[in-house]
Amino acid sequence: MIEVDRLTKRYGALTAVAGITFSVAKGEVVGLLGPNGAGKTTTMRMLTTYLTPTSGKAVVAGHDVLDQPLEVRRQVGYLPENVPLYPEMRVKEYLRHRAILKDVPRSSRRRATAAVISRCRLGEVENRIIGQLSRGYRQRVGLAEALLHDPGVLILDEPTSGLDPLQIREVRDLIVELGEERLILLSTHILSEVEAVCGRVVVIASGRIVLDESLDQMHGKPTIVVEARGPAEAIKGALETMPGIERLTRLERDGEHALVELSARDGLDIREAVGLRLSARGWPIRRLELRRGSLEERFTEVVTRDALLGTRREGA
């Protein structure tokens, strides 16, 4: 439902987005990540027709953002990082006003307004003036506005900004629920939020896509770290001959102890078997844990690598 092909945005000599290409299908929740100034918000604004691309193409819900901007807006719910609200209006009044502007049929406006008020937990403030609400509640009003016309595509920029921990959990649950029947593209600096709601991550750095992987790919195969007291070479030999061991990746000695990292075929968790084998040989275990690659590690790796490449490009 989103097809981006060599999308570029320049401001004079500055290239904010440099020919990015990616796609997102219905039913996907994709996290758009990157350091500050990487081009995430610029990309979102082009996809929602708030900015005009310099070159390239973007199709959202079957409509070209350049040729059919009004059709795109009818299909997209957009929550910007700084939600533009009318502070003098009451919550329900504002949502009904926005329903008119979004061409929600007159016969459905009350029902649509009530539905988003309920879904975004705004019932207790629906008659309050927006300017008197906390930042967290204003953020939820913005999310309700994005959902008013029941769009098939949701583009969310920092959707949980300003929310308390309970509200964050509620919004995350809502995003997961909405993602079952919609396409959701969200940007956030909270990596744990991406791991909680997204199935795939696209990382932008210096206006370029430097990573596009599913979370499963990003985490990679789990490894088992075991630390035991005993002769290092003997411990290594005992583990290497176990059924299902794919490789032993590390062997460190610390006095009387050995620290080993190994992986099993098909990513199986064989900690119990490892523990039984070492214990049977009289080698006490100090540590036995399952370790997976993290989003933070992968994000840091690709962004750091891009920064080094950028330095080389500038020096060339």
N, C-alpha and C positions, 0 to 999 in steps of 0.2 A: 504493500500500500504506500510505501515511500521508496522512491527510486531516485538516487542522487548520482549524477554523472559529471565528473570533472567540475564540480561547483566551485566558483572562485568569487571572492569579494576583495576589491582593492579600494583603498582610500588614498588617492594620489600615488606616492611612491611606496606606501605601506600596503603589504598584502596580508589581510586578516585571515582569509581562508584561501588555500592554495590548491585548487583542483582536486577536491576530495570526491571519492566515489564509494557509495555503500548503499545497501537496501535493507528495509525492515518489513517483515510480513505481518499480517493480521495474527493476533494471538501472541506476539512477541512483546516482552518488556525489555527494552534495551537501555543500558546506562551509557550516557555520553559524558566521558571524563576528560580531564586535562587540567594543567596548571592554569593559574590566572592569566588571562590574555591569550589563551591558546586558540580561540576562535569558536568556542562552544556556543556562546550566546549569539554570536553573529550567524552561525549556521542555523540555529533555531529561528531566528528572526527572518532569515531568507525562506525557510520552509513554511513559515506562517504568513508570508507575503508582507511583513512589516519592513523588510529591506529588499531592494532589487539586486540580484546577482550581477556581477560584472561580466561573467561568462559562465558557460556550463549550463546544465539542465537539472531541474528537480520536478518530479511528478509526485503529488500527494493525493491519495485516494482517486487515482485516475485522472487528475487535473494538473495541468502545467502551471507552476507558480507565476510564470510571466504572462501567459496567454489567458488564464482563467483564475485570476486571484479571488474573485468573489465566490466561485465554486469551491475553491480550496478552503476559504474561511467558513463556509457552511459545513464542511466535513471535519474541521479541526477545532479542538478545544485547547486553548493556549493559556498557560499560567506563567507569566513572566516572573523574574526574580523579585522585582519591585512592583507589586500589584497596583495598577492605577484605579483607585476607587474614588467615589464621590463622598467625602467625609461628612457632608451635611445630610445625607440621605440615611434612612433606616434600612436595615438589612433586607427585609422582605420587599420594601419599596424599590430598592436598588435592583434586586434580582428580577422583579417584574418588569422594570424598565429595560434591563438588559435582554430579557426574553423577547420584548418587542423588537429591539434592535437586531436580534439574532433571527428574526422571522419565525419564531415559534408560533404555530397557529393559535389564534385567539382562544379557541375552545380548549387548548391544552396548556395555556400559560399558568393557570393556578395549580394544576396538577404537577407540571414540571417544576415550578417553584417549590412546592411542598416536598417534592421528591428529593431535590438537591439539599434543601434545608435539613431533611431527615438524614440523608446519606452523609453529610458533612458535619453532623452533630451541632447544628446552629439553632436548634429549637429554643434554647433558653435566652438567646440574644436576638431573635428574629425581629423584634420591635425596637431594638436599641439603635441609636445613631452610630454610624460606622466610625466616625472620628473619635468616639469615646471607647472604642474596643481596643483590646491589647493587640500587639503585632500578630500573635498566634491566631486570634480570632479573625483578624483581617486576612491572614493567609488562607484561612478556611473559607472565607467569603469569596476570595479569588478562585479557589478550587471549585466551589459551588457554581460560580459564574461560568467556568470552563465546561462544566458538565450540563448546563441548562438545555442545550439543544441536542443532547444525546449524541455526541459526535463519535465517529468511528475511529478517529485518530486523536490521541492526547499527547501534547508536547508540554512538558513540565520542567520549569527551570527552578531548581532548589525548592521542591514542593513542601519540605518540612521545615523551612527556615522560620525560626522564631517560635516553634511549637515546643511544649513541654514533653517530657518522656512519654506520658500516657497518650497525648495527642499524636506524637510521632508514631507510636505503635498503631493507633487507629487509622492514620493516613496510609501507613505501609500496608495494613490489611486491606484497605480500600483499593489501593493500587493493584495489589495482587488479584483482588476480585474483578476489578475493571479490566485487567489484562487478559482475562479468560475470553473476552468477547471483543476486545479492541486492540489496536496497536498503541503502545505507549513508548515514547522516547523521553527519557528524563535525564536531567543534568543535576549533579550534586557533588559536593566536596566530601560527603560522608561516605566513606568506602563501605562501612558496615551496612549502610542502607542499600547500596547496590547489591551486596551479597544477599541481603534479605529479600529483595523483590525482583531482581533482574536475572534473566537467563543468559544474557550476552552483554559484552562490554565493547564499546568503541572508544579508543583513546585518541584525542587530538593534541598535538604539540606543535607549536610554531605554525599553526594553520594547516598541518598535514595529519592524515591518519597514520599513526605509528603502531596501532594494534587493533585488531578486530577478531575477537575470540569468544567462544562460549565460556561460561564460568568453569565448566568441567574441564575444558582444555587448559584453562589458566591454572587451575589447581594441580593438574598433572597427576601422575600416579603417586599414591601415598608411599612413604617410606617408614621403616621401623627403626627407631633408635634404641639401642640396648647398651647399658653400662653394667659390667659385671666384674667381680673381684676374682682374678685368676690369671693364668699365663695367656698372654695376648694371642700368640700364634695358635695355641690349642683351642682357644675360644673361636678364633677365626675358622679353623678347620672344622670344628663341630657345626658351625652355622652354615658354612659353604656346602656341606654334604646333606643338608636338610632337604626333603622333597619340597618342590615349589619355589625354591630360592632362585630369583632371576639374576641378581648381582649383589655383591657386597661392595658398597661405594666408598666406605671410609673405615680406617682402622687407626685409632690413636691410643697411645699408652700413657697412663698417668700413674706412675709408681706401680702399685700392685693391681691396678684396674685397667680394663680395656673398654674403649668406647667404639661401637660399631654401628654403622648405618647400612641398612640393607633394604632391598625391595623384593616383593614376591610376585609371581606371575599373576596377571590379570588384576593387580592391585589388591590382592586378598589380604585380610588382616589376620596374620598368623602369630600374633603376640603370645597367645596362650601356648602354642607349640614351641616357640622360642624359649619361653620361660621354663617349660617342663624339661626341655633338653638341657639347658644350662644347670638347672637345679639338680637334675639327676646326676650330673657330673661333679656336684659339690661346689659350684661356682655361684656364690650369692649374688643376687641381682640388686643393683642400687637404683636402676632406672630402666623403664620399659614403656615407650610411648609411640603413638602413631602420629606422624607428622605429614601435613599436606602443604603444598605451596599456597601462598596467600595472595589475594588481590593486591594488597599493599606492596608486597615484594615485586610482583610483576609490573605494577604501575610505575614504581620507582625505577625499575630496570629500564623500561622503554623510554621513559621521559628523560632519564639521565643520559642514555645513549643518544637520544635526539639532540640534547643540549651539546654534547661533545661533537656530534656531526655538524651542528649549526656553527660552532666555533671554528671548525675546520673550513666550512663553506665561506665564512666571513674572511678567513685568513688567506683563502685561495686567490 
